[in-house]
Amino acid sequence: KELGINALHIKLRATGGNKTKTPGPGAQSALRALARSGMKIGRIEDVTPIPTDSTPRKGGRRGRRL
């Protein structure tokens, strides 16, 4: 705010690829903190990378065994 910025477009990014495609717990609280500080939020865009070649996930063929 002290820099003269009063409006934002937000790009939200999770790990993506062959890992998790949902943003972590800090994403929502960070966005809420920006809104509460008086920033005007223009648009929220999800820029999580989506795989096109589907590299196999870690854990092997039988998955994670507990």
DSSP file (Angstrom, degrees, kcal/mol; ACC not computed):
  #  RESIDUE AA STRUCTURE BP1 BP2  ACC     N-H-->O    O-->H-N    N-H-->O    O-->H-N    TCO  KAPPA ALPHA  PHI   PSI    X-CA   Y-CA   Z-CA
    1    1 A K    >         0   0    0      0, 0.0     3,-1.7     0, 0.0    37,-0.0   0.000 360.0 360.0 360.0 -40.2    0.0    0.0    0.0
    2    2 A E  T 3   +     0   0    0      1,-0.3     0, 0.0     2,-0.1     0, 0.0   0.688 360.0  59.3 -69.5 -15.5    2.8    2.4    0.8
    3    3 A L  T 3  S-     0   0    0      2,-0.2    -1,-0.3     0, 0.0     3,-0.1   0.492 123.4-104.2 -87.0  -3.6    4.2    1.8   -2.7
    4    4 A G  S <  S+     0   0    0     -3,-1.7     2,-0.6     1,-0.3    -2,-0.1   0.593  77.6 136.2  92.1  11.8    1.0    3.0   -4.2
    5    5 A I        +     0   0    0      1,-0.1    -1,-0.3    34,-0.0    -2,-0.2  -0.829  12.2 154.4 -94.1 123.6   -0.4   -0.4   -5.2
    6    6 A N        +     0   0    0     -2,-0.6    34,-2.5     1,-0.2     2,-0.3   0.450  57.2  48.5-128.1  -2.7   -4.0   -0.8   -4.3
    7    7 A A  E     -a   40   0A   0     32,-0.2     2,-0.3    34,-0.0    34,-0.2  -0.994  62.1-169.5-140.3 147.9   -5.4   -3.4   -6.7
    8    8 A L  E     -a   41   0A   0     32,-3.0    34,-4.2    -2,-0.3     2,-0.5  -0.966  23.0-150.1-137.2 148.1   -4.1   -6.9   -7.7
    9    9 A H  E     -     0   0A   0     -2,-0.3     2,-0.5    33,-0.2    35,-0.2  -0.988  33.1-147.2-107.5 129.8   -4.6   -9.7  -10.1
   10   10 A I  E     -a   44   0A   0     33,-2.6    35,-3.2    -2,-0.5     2,-0.6  -0.846  13.4-161.8-107.8 131.1   -3.7  -12.9   -8.3
   11   11 A K  E     -a   45   0A   0     -2,-0.5     2,-0.5    33,-0.2    35,-0.2  -0.951  13.6-158.7-108.7 116.3   -2.1  -16.0   -9.9
   12   12 A L  E     -a   46   0A   0     33,-3.6    35,-2.9    -2,-0.6     2,-0.4  -0.813  11.8-175.3 -99.2 129.1   -2.5  -19.1   -7.6
   13   13 A R        -     0   0    0     -2,-0.5     2,-0.1    33,-0.2     9,-0.1  -0.983  10.3-170.2-133.9 127.1   -0.1  -22.0   -8.2
   14   14 A A        -     0   0    0     -2,-0.4     7,-0.1     7,-0.2     5,-0.0  -0.408  47.5 -92.0 -95.9-178.4    0.0  -25.4   -6.6
   15   15 A T        +     0   0    0      7,-0.4     6,-0.2     5,-0.2     3,-0.1   0.939  67.9 164.9 -62.6 -47.4    2.9  -27.9   -7.1
   16   16 A G    >   +     0   0    0      4,-2.8     3,-2.0     1,-0.1     2,-0.3  -0.118  28.7  88.0  66.6-160.2    1.3  -29.5  -10.1
   17   17 A G  T 3  S-     0   0    0     32,-2.3    -1,-0.1     1,-0.3    37,-0.0  -0.535 120.2 -25.5  66.8-127.0    3.0  -31.8  -12.5
   18   18 A N  T 3  S+     0   0    0     -2,-0.3    -1,-0.3    -3,-0.1    40,-0.2   0.240 130.7  76.5-101.3  13.9    2.7  -35.3  -11.2
   19   19 A K  S <  S-     0   0    0     -3,-2.0     2,-0.0     1,-0.2    -5,-0.0  -0.167 101.7 -36.0-101.9-158.7    2.4  -34.0   -7.6
   20   20 A T        -     0   0    0      1,-0.1    -4,-2.8    -2,-0.1    -1,-0.2  -0.332  41.9-161.4 -69.7 142.5   -0.6  -32.4   -5.9
   21   21 A K        +     0   0    0     -6,-0.2    -7,-0.2    -7,-0.1    -1,-0.1   0.324  66.7  85.4-104.9   5.4   -2.9  -30.2   -7.9
   22   22 A T  S    S-     0   0    0     -6,-0.1    -7,-0.4    -9,-0.1    -6,-0.1  -0.903  83.4-114.0-107.7 137.3   -4.5  -28.4   -5.0
   23   23 A P        -     0   0    0      0, 0.0    -9,-0.1     0, 0.0    -2,-0.1  -0.309  38.8-104.0 -66.6 153.0   -2.9  -25.3   -3.4
   24   24 A G    >>  -     0   0    0      1,-0.1     3,-1.1     3,-0.0     4,-0.6   0.036  36.0 -90.4 -72.0-179.3   -1.7  -25.7    0.2
   25   25 A P  H 3> S+     0   0    0      0, 0.0     4,-0.8     0, 0.0     3,-0.1   0.715 120.6  61.4 -68.1 -20.9   -3.3  -24.4    3.3
   26   26 A G  H 3> S+     0   0    0      1,-0.2     4,-2.1     2,-0.2     5,-0.2   0.683  88.1  72.5 -79.5 -16.9   -1.4  -21.1    3.2
   27   27 A A  H <> S+     0   0    0     -3,-1.1     4,-2.0     2,-0.2    -1,-0.2   0.932  99.2  43.1 -65.6 -46.8   -2.8  -20.0   -0.2
   28   28 A Q  H  X S+     0   0    0     -4,-0.6     4,-2.3     1,-0.2    -1,-0.2   0.902 115.5  48.4 -68.3 -40.9   -6.3  -19.2    1.1
   29   29 A S  H  X S+     0   0    0     -4,-0.8     4,-2.1     2,-0.2    -1,-0.2   0.858 110.8  51.3 -69.6 -33.7   -5.1  -17.4    4.2
   30   30 A A  H  X S+     0   0    0     -4,-2.1     4,-1.9     2,-0.2    -1,-0.2   0.909 111.5  47.6 -66.4 -41.5   -2.6  -15.3    2.2
   31   31 A L  H  X S+     0   0    0     -4,-2.0     4,-2.0     1,-0.2    -2,-0.2   0.901 112.0  50.0 -64.7 -41.4   -5.3  -14.3   -0.2
   32   32 A R  H  X S+     0   0    0     -4,-2.3     4,-2.3     1,-0.2    -1,-0.2   0.876 108.4  52.9 -65.4 -37.5   -7.6  -13.4    2.7
   33   33 A A  H  X S+     0   0    0     -4,-2.1     4,-1.5     2,-0.2    -1,-0.2   0.884 108.4  50.3 -65.9 -38.9   -4.8  -11.3    4.4
   34   34 A L  H  <>S+     0   0    0     -4,-1.9     5,-1.6     1,-0.2     4,-0.2   0.914 112.5  46.9 -64.0 -42.3   -4.4   -9.3    1.1
   35   35 A A  H ><5S+     0   0    0     -4,-2.0     3,-1.2     1,-0.2    -2,-0.2   0.885 111.3  51.4 -66.9 -38.2   -8.1   -8.7    0.9
   36   36 A R  H 3<5S+     0   0    0     -4,-2.3    -1,-0.2     1,-0.3    -2,-0.2   0.774  99.7  64.1 -71.4 -25.4   -8.3   -7.7    4.6
   37   37 A S  T 3<5S-     0   0    0     -4,-1.5    -1,-0.3    -5,-0.2    -2,-0.2   0.499 125.3 -96.8 -78.3  -1.4   -5.4   -5.2    4.2
   38   38 A G  T < 5S+     0   0    0     -3,-1.2     2,-0.2     1,-0.3    -3,-0.2   0.500  74.7 145.5 103.2   5.0   -7.5   -3.1    1.8
   39   39 A M      < -     0   0    0     -5,-1.6     2,-0.5   -32,-0.1    -1,-0.3  -0.525  47.5-130.2 -74.5 140.9   -6.3   -4.4   -1.5
   40   40 A K  E     -a    7   0A   0    -34,-2.5   -32,-3.0    -2,-0.2     2,-0.6  -0.822  19.6-144.8 -89.7 128.5   -8.8   -4.7   -4.3
   41   41 A I  E     -a    8   0A   0     -2,-0.5   -32,-0.2   -34,-0.2     3,-0.1  -0.848  18.2-178.2-100.2 117.8   -8.6   -8.1   -5.9
   42   42 A G  E     -     0   0A   0    -34,-4.2     2,-0.4    -2,-0.6   -33,-0.2   0.983  62.0 -15.2 -77.1 -76.3   -9.3   -8.1   -9.7
   43   43 A R  E     -     0   0A   0    -35,-0.3   -33,-2.6     2,-0.0     2,-0.6  -0.981  52.9-143.2-134.7 148.6   -9.1  -11.7  -10.9
   44   44 A I  E     -a   10   0A   0     -2,-0.4     2,-0.4   -35,-0.2   -33,-0.2  -0.948  23.8-172.4-110.5 120.9   -7.9  -14.9   -9.3
   45   45 A E  E     -a   11   0A   0    -35,-3.2   -33,-3.6    -2,-0.6     2,-0.7  -0.937  20.1-138.0-120.5 135.5   -6.2  -17.2  -11.9
   46   46 A D  E     +a   12   0A   0     -2,-0.4   -33,-0.2   -35,-0.2   -35,-0.1  -0.823  23.9 172.7 -92.3 116.7   -5.0  -20.8  -11.3
   47   47 A V        +     0   0    0    -35,-2.9   -34,-0.2    -2,-0.7    -1,-0.1  -0.044  20.6 148.5-114.7  30.4   -1.7  -21.3  -13.0
   48   48 A T        -     0   0    0    -36,-0.3     2,-0.2   -27,-0.1   -33,-0.1  -0.477  54.2-113.0 -64.9 128.6   -0.9  -24.8  -11.7
   49   49 A P        -     0   0    0      0, 0.0   -32,-2.3     0, 0.0    -1,-0.1  -0.459  29.2-155.2 -67.5 132.4    1.1  -26.8  -14.3
   50   50 A I        -     0   0    0     -2,-0.2   -32,-0.1   -34,-0.2     2,-0.1  -0.927  18.4-119.9-110.4 129.0   -0.9  -29.7  -15.7
   51   51 A P        -     0   0    0      0, 0.0   -35,-0.0     0, 0.0     0, 0.0  -0.358  24.4-176.4 -70.6 146.0    1.1  -32.7  -17.1
   52   52 A T  S    S+     0   0    0     -2,-0.1    -2,-0.0     0, 0.0     0, 0.0   0.571  86.3  42.5-110.8 -18.2    0.7  -33.6  -20.7
   53   53 A D  S    S-     0   0    0      2,-0.0     0, 0.0     0, 0.0     0, 0.0   0.510  97.8-135.0-105.5  -6.2    2.9  -36.7  -20.7
   54   54 A S        -     0   0    0      1,-0.1     3,-0.1   -37,-0.0   -36,-0.0   0.955  18.4-154.7  47.6  70.0    1.7  -38.1  -17.4
   55   55 A T        -     0   0    0      1,-0.1    -1,-0.1     0, 0.0    -2,-0.0  -0.477  33.4 -94.3 -62.9 138.5    5.0  -39.1  -15.8
   56   56 A P        -     0   0    0      0, 0.0    -1,-0.1     0, 0.0   -38,-0.1  -0.301  41.7-117.5 -62.2 140.9    4.4  -41.9  -13.3
   57   57 A R    >   -     0   0    0      1,-0.1     3,-0.6     3,-0.1   -38,-0.1  -0.325  33.4 -95.7 -73.3 158.8    3.8  -40.7   -9.7
   58   58 A K  T 3  S+     0   0    0    -40,-0.2     6,-0.1     1,-0.2    -1,-0.1  -0.377  97.1  70.1 -71.9 155.9    6.2  -41.8   -6.9
   59   59 A G  T 3  S-     0   0    0      4,-0.1     4,-0.2    -3,-0.1     3,-0.2   0.197  92.4-118.0 119.4 -14.7    5.2  -44.8   -4.8
   60   60 A G    X   -     0   0    0     -3,-0.6     3,-0.8     1,-0.2    -3,-0.1  -0.124  48.8 -47.8  78.3-175.4    5.7  -47.5   -7.4
   61   61 A R  T 3  S+     0   0    0      1,-0.2    -1,-0.2     2,-0.1    -3,-0.0   0.853 136.7  41.9 -66.0 -38.6    3.3  -49.9   -8.9
   62   62 A R  T 3  S-     0   0    0      1,-0.3    -1,-0.2    -3,-0.2    -2,-0.2   0.369 106.7-131.0 -95.6   5.5    1.6  -51.0   -5.6
   63   63 A G    <   -     0   0    0     -3,-0.8     2,-0.6    -4,-0.2    -1,-0.3  -0.171  48.5 -29.5  79.6-173.8    1.4  -47.6   -4.1
   64   64 A R        -     0   0    0     -6,-0.1     2,-0.5    -4,-0.1    -4,-0.1  -0.713  61.3-154.7 -85.0 120.0    2.5  -46.4   -0.6
   65   65 A R              0   0    0     -2,-0.6    -2,-0.1     1,-0.1    -3,-0.0  -0.838 360.0 360.0-100.8 128.0    2.2  -49.3    1.9
   66   66 A L              0   0    0     -2,-0.5    -1,-0.1     0, 0.0    -2,-0.0   0.425 360.0 360.0 -95.1 360.0    1.7  -48.3    5.5
